[in-house]
Amino acid sequence: MVFAKIFRPIFAIAFGLGLGLLLIEVLLRLLPGLLPLETHSQLSQKAGWLAAVGLPQFLAEYRALWAEDDFLRERMKPDLDTVIHGNPEYPAWPIKTSSLGGGQAGFRDTLPDGVRPYALVLGDSFGFGVGVAAEETWLEQVETQTGLTFANLSQVGASSLQEARIYQRYGRDLPAQVVFWMFFQNDLKDNLRFAQWLNPDEDVPQAVRLPSQPCTGALHRLLKRYSLAYELLLYWQHTCEYSAMTAAPTYQDDHLSLTFCLDHDICDPQVQAQMLTAGWPLTRRALQDTLALLEPTGATLVILIVPSKEQVYWEQYQQVAALSPGNNIDHMIEPLRRFCAAERLHCLDLTPVLRAEAQQGRQLYFSIDIHWNAAGHGVVAREVEKYLQRENLLP
């Protein structure tokens, strides 16, 4: 009797808790969209049945577009004609690629036979146009406005070192008068990652914030593999990989909806310092290599400095983020500004014009995603055309 009195309520409590957790697990598998957005990239690692949800579906479809490459590390496949689904901000994103007659890499562009392009674009996701239709990208708009032919050699995630290699292998066979070289501040850490791939035996420093509370052990691996409820607990506790994430402050008013610091490394001061110290020399070297490759062609290099959402919406960002006094939001691009001035290069810093438009209450970036929306591409297109006219670079 004593045994029953003691263990019956214990069993009832344990059964109730277990049943409750099971119901939560089933609910999350039926409706995984209930999980915070920051956890969605982890869901593709989960075993067992899971309803289709946003980012895991998007990432699975998107990764299928890529192939490993012994020269570029990875490249987008050529001859694609597909639509990527699942991203909440651009739920149906069309992507077509062509090799441009240059081999196995796929580029988001076409080039008529026998046509010599006026300009090439070496860029990353801001050149590729993440989230927008091809005709909405800034270079396609400039092409329409000027009647000139652009060839887009941008690859999502390309570092400056990769862009130099893209030009070396693919760009030199497409002679052009102007070559655009795009720079976004996460190129600094992307260069470190690519340098490590080039030299795996070297100890290349990496500018990434590591978890302050890493989780290990067989039980963690088991739950991490199979449980959504456990993923939610990790997120709530801000532990394991989530302890490496800085806050993602949000701003809302009648005209703007902005989530900042989705790229958590970009907003971490310690990582920024590592990016500048170790990443800038690689960026400078890649730029110098590109200039050397261009010299015998007579083409003009035009550097486009791409600001982050935090830079462009600096006034709004300050209102919702905890920042140290005297924070210089532009310090990640200042080495390139100085390099442009010292070398007397054509350099178009897009920060002022995008800031001016932002001060008018215009939404130029996706609300959550770090990239320009169609309106942002439109502003860039007009500014690039003005710059080409001002610098007498139009034929």
Number of C-alpha atoms within 10 A of each C-alpha: 5 7 7 10 9 10 11 12 11 12 12 11 12 12 12 12 12 12 12 12 14 14 13 14 18 17 14 19 21 15 14 21 16 12 18 11 14 13 18 20 14 16 21 16 12 16 12 9 10 16 12 15 22 19 24 20 19 22 17 14 16 17 10 10 17 15 15 11 12 8 12 20 13 16 22 24 19 20 17 17 10 14 13 19 20 20 18 14 14 18 15 17 18 16 23 18 19 21 21 23 15 14 11 16 24 25 25 23 20 16 17 10 8 6 9 17 18 20 24 26 24 27 27 24 18 22 24 26 26 20 25 19 17 19 14 18 25 27 29 21 19 21 18 14 12 12 10 15 21 24 25 24 25 25 25 15 17 24 29 28 24 24 25 24 17 23 20 15 14 17 23 14 12 18 17 21 17 21 24 23 23 24 24 19 22 20 22 29 27 23 26 24 18 20 21 16 14 14 10 10 8 10 9 15 16 19 25 19 20 15 15 14 13 12 13 9 7 8 9 12 11 10 14 20 18 17 19 25 21 16 22 15 11 18 18 11 11 16 17 19 17 20 17 19 22 16 14 17 16 17 17 12 9 6 9 18 14 24 21 24 24 18 14 16 21 22 19 17 14 13 19 22 14 18 27 20 14 18 25 22 15 23 24 17 14 20 20 13 15 22 16 11 17 21 11 8 12 12 18 18 22 21 21 22 19 21 22 22 27 20 18 25 25 16 13 20 21 15 12 15 15 10 13 8 6 6 10 10 15 16 14 20 19 10 15 21 17 11 13 15 11 9 8 9 14 17 20 20 18 17 18 13 15 22 20 13 16 21 15 9 14 15 20 25 24 21 20 18 21 20 20 26 23 21 17 21 25 20 17 25 22 16 19 19 19 12 17 16 12 10 9 9 13 14 9
